[in-house]
Amino acid sequence: MSFDWGGKKVLVTGGASCIGSHLVESLLARGAKIRIVDDFTTGSMENLKAHLENVEIIKADLREPGVAREAMKGMQIVFHLAADHGGRAYVDLCQAGPASNLFLDGIVFWEAVRAKVDKVVFSSSGCVYPNHIQTDVTKKMYLTEDQVGPPYDADNMYGWAKLMGEMTLKAYCHDLGFKAACCRYFIVYGPRAKEDLSIMAMIAKAFVKQDPFEIWGDGEQLRNWTYVQDIVDGTILAAEKVDDGSVVNIGTTERLRVIDAANMVIEMFNYKPKIAKLLNMPVGPVNRIADNSKAKKLIGWEPKFTLRQGLVPTIEWYMDNKDLEQVKKMLASGGLLNSRKAELATQR
C-alpha cells in the first residue's frame, strides 16, 4: 500500500534552502500541508516564491528559546534539514558554527518527542564516516552504513554533530518507541545550491570564464556528487519506509576525481582555461564514495542523474539566475566563506 501524503501536516526545518525548497515542492505535489521554519541565513525567500501562498513560514532560529516548541505544534512528520553548514572550507576551518548543531538537533528531536509527532526524518551527512578509512585514493572503496562505529572518527565538528544526531534518534527509537529515519547525504548540487559547495563553485568559476581555473588540492581526491532531486526523492522514500532510526546513504556510486568534475564543467561552458592547483587549500578526505545498495534494498531508491546529466539543468538555472558582475565580485572576495565567518562574528 502506497504512503498517502494527502493532508499530512509536515514541518520542514531549513525549508528555504536548496534541498529544503525542492523537498517542499515535492511534498506539496503529493498533497501535504507544509510549515517551514528557517532563519534565512543561508536559505532564501526567492527559493519559495512559487509557493508562498501554499505554505506557512516561520522566520526564526530554532536555537532560540521556544521556537522549536512552537514550530512542532500540530505537526505529524518533521523533516529536519536545518543546520549550520557550508562547504569544505567551512567544515575544515569553522568549528564553532557547526558545534551549535549539537544543541540545535537536540532541541528539535526532544520537542518532536514532546509534541508526539509521528516521525522525524534527519538529514545526516557523509561526514560521519571515519576519516582514517578515506585516505587512499588508489583503493576502490564504497562507504557502507555499517562502517560508522567504534572507534568513531567523524569529519570535524560538523561530522561529529551529524553523528550525534543519528545516535540520538536511534536511542529515542529504541528506548521511547519513537519513529525516525536518517539520510546520509553526499555532496549535493543543483538549482538553488550555494557556491560554497564544490560543483557550484566550479560552475561559478566557469560562468565568469576564470583563467587559470582554480581547483583545491591536486585534483586527485575522489568524490561523488548527487543531484538535488535525487536527494529529495530518497528522503521522501525514507520517510515512507523507515521507522526505526535506520540510516541510509543517499548518494551516487560514481567515482570521479575533482579534476574530472572540473573538466566536465569547463567543457560544458565551452572554453579551455589552464588549471591552477591550489595545494594549500582544504581538501578533506581523499576517497569518499557512497555505497547505495542499502537504499536500493530498504527503500527502493537509486539515483536517476549522473553528474553530467545533472549539470545540464544546474548550469541552465545558474546562467538564468546569476549576474556576471556579482559572481565575479563574490569570487574575488574569497567566495562565501568570508561572509559566513563575518556572520558568525556578529553572533558573539
N, C-alpha and C positions, 0 to 999 in steps of 0.2 A: 504494500500500500504506500503510495507516494505521500510525502510530507505536505501538509496544506498550510501555506503561509498566509492565506486569506484572513485578514483581520487581526493577525498576531501583533501584539504590542511589543515593538523591538526598540531597544536602546543601542545606538552606535556611538561609542566614545571615539573621539577623533574623527568624526564623520565628515569633516570638511577637508580632510587630507586627500591625497591622491587615491590611496586604496579605499579609504572611508567613503569618499563620494561615489566611487564606482560600485562599492558594496550597497550603498543607499539606493542607487539606481536599480540594481538588480533585485533588491528586496521589494522596492515599490512595484516593479513589474510583476512580482509574484503576489501582490496584494497586501503586503504588510503595512502596518501603521508605524511610522518612524518618528522617534525622538532622537535628536542629535545633541550631544554635549561636546563642546570644543572651545578652547581658549583662543584659537585663531593665531597662535604664534607661528605655526608652520602651515596650517590649513588656510583655506580662502573661501570667502563667500562666493567668489566667482565660480568655484568648483560646483556649487549647488544651485546656480542661478536658474537652471531649468526646472527646479523642483521646489522652490521656496514656498509655494502655496500648498504643497503637499506634505511638508514635514514640520515638526516642531523643533525649534532651535533654542538651546540654552547656551548662551555665550558665557562661559565660566571655566575656571581652573579646578579640575577635580581634586587637586591637592588642598584646596581651601576648605575650611570647616563647613560642613553641611551640604556642600554641593553634590557629592555622590549620593547622599541620602535622599535629597530632593529629586535627583535625576532618576533614581530607581523606582519611584512611586508608580505603581500600576503596570510595571513592565513584566513581560513574560520571558523574553530572551535578550541577553546582553552580548553584544559583540564588542569586546574590549580591545580597541586599537590604539587608544591614546597613549602616548609615551614621549618622553624627552629623548629625541633621537637625531641622528644625522648620518652622514656617510663615513667613509673610512677615516678621514682626518678627525672627525668629531669623536668617533669611537676610541681612537688611539690617544687623542690629545685633551679631551674634555671628560673628566670623570665625575665632577660634582653634579652636572645636569642629569646624566643617566642614573646616578645614585638615587635621585628623587623618585625614580620609577619603583624602587623598593616599597616606599610607603604609598605611592600612587596606586600600584596594583593591589597592595594590601587593603587599602580603603575600599576600592571598587569591589573586590571579592567579598570582603566582610559585609559591606552594605547590600550586596546581592543576596548573600545568605540571609541576612536580617529581613530583607524585603520578600523573601521566599520566591524569588524568580525561578523559572523552570530550569534555566541553563545559562552558563557563561561560556562563550567561545573566545579564547585568548589568542592574540597574535604574538607568537613567540618568534624565535629567530635562529638561523644557522649559527649565530654567535654563541650558542650554548655548547657547541661541540668542543671537545678538548683541543687546545692549541697543539699539544705535543704529537697528535696523530695527523697533523696537517702541514708537515714541514718538508716533505719530499715530493718535488714536482715530477720525479721520474716514476713514482708509484701510481698505478692505475687503481684508484680507490674511490668508493662511493660511500658517503656517510649514511649509516643506518641509525634509526632512532635509538636502538639499544646500546649504541656506543657512548651515550651520555650516562655516566655513572661514576662511582668512586674509582680512582681519585679524580674528582671534578677539576676541570681546568678551563673554565669559560674565557671568552674573549673580552677582556677588560670589564669595567663596571657594567657596561650595557649588557654584555652576555651574562654576567652573574645575576643581574636583576631579572632578566628573562628566565633564567634557570630557576630562580627562587619563585617566580610566578607560576611556572609549571608545577613545581613541587608543592606549593601552597594549594593549588587546585586539586592535585592528586590526593593530598591529605584530606581536604574537605569532602571529596567524593568518597574516600574510604571510611572516614570517621563519622561524617554527618549525613551520608546518603545524598549529597549534593550531586548535581549533574553538570558536567563540563567537557569541553574539548579543547585541545591545544594544537595550534597550527604553526609549525616552524617554517617561516618564510625564508627563502633565499633571495638574493638581490632582486628587487622589484623595479621595473621600469614601465613606462607607458605614458599616455597623455595625462597631463597634470602633475607628473612627478617633478621633484625639485632637482636642480643641477648639482646638489651635493652628493648625489649617487652616481656611480661611475659611468654608466651608459649615458645618462642625461648630461653629465659633464662633457663627455666626448661629443655628443650632439651639439652642445653649446659651442664648443671649440670649432667644430666643422662648420657650424652656422655662420661664424664670423670669419671663416677661412683662415684659422690660425696657422701660421707657418714660421718656425717649425711647430709641429703639432706635439703637444706635451702629454706624455703618459707618466704615471708614477711607477717607480721601480724599473726593473729591466724588461718588464712586459711578459715574463715567462710564467707569472703566477696564474694558476688555473681557477676559473670561476664558472658558475652557471647563472644565467640571468633569466628571470621569469616574468612574462608579460602580465600586466595588472589584471586583465580579465580572467586569466587562468588562476591567479591568486584568489580572486573573488569567487570563482566557481568552486574551487577547492574548499574555501572557507565555509560556504553555504552547505556543501555536501557534508562537511564535518559537523556542522550544526544539526543536520538532519539525522546523522547516523552514529554519532559518538556521544555516549553519556557518562563514561566512567573516568574522564580526565585523560584518556589516552592521547598520545602525541602522534601527529603525522607530519612528515615532511611535505611541504608544498613547494616543489621546485622541479625544474627540468633536469635531465641527466646529460645535457650537452656538456662536453669537456672542451672549453675554449680558453686559450690564453688571452690575457688582457691585450696583447699586441694584435691578436687575431680580431678581437672585437673592435679595436681602434681602426684597423684597416678596413673592416666591413663598413663602419660608419663613414670613413673617409671616401670609400668607393661610392657610397650612396649619395654623397654630396658632390661627386664628380670633380675632385681636384687632387693634386698629387704633392702634398707637402713633405718636407723632411720630418723625421720622427726624432724628438728630443726625449731621452730617457732621464727622468729626474730621480736619481738614485738615493737622494736624501729624503724623499717623501715617504709617508707611511704606506705600507702595502698589506699589512695584516697577514694571516695565514696564507701560504702559497699554494695549497691544494685543497680547495673546498668545493666539492661537488655532491649534490644530493643523490641519494637513492630514494626513488619514489614508489618502490614495489609495495610497501605497506599501504600507501594511499590508494593504489590501484585495487588492492585486495579488500581493504577495510571500508572504503567509502566510494569506490568506483570512479576515482579521479585520475586523469592523466592530462598533461598539458596539450593544448591544441596548437600552440605557437612555438616555432623555433625562434631563435634570436633574429635571424634575417627576416622572418615573416612579421614578427612584432615590431621591428624597426620601421616598417613601412607606415603604419598608422601613427606611430610615435613621432616620426620625423615630419609627417604631414601636419600633425597637430602643432608641433613646435614652430614650424615655419608660418603657420596661420595665426599664431597667438603671441609670438615674441617679437620685440622691437630690436633691431640690429644694434643700435647705439646703446641701448640699455644693457644688452647682453655683453657687449664689449666693455662697458663700464664695470659690470659685475665681475667679469673675469680679471680685469686689470686691478681690481681692489682685493683680489685674493679669493674670489668666489664667495660662497655662502658661509664659510666657517667663521670669518671675522665678524659677520653680523650676528651669528649665534653667540659668539663669545661676548660681544657687546651687550646682547640681550640678557645673558646670564649675570653680567656685572651689575646691571640695573636692579637685579633682584636681591642684592646684598643689603 
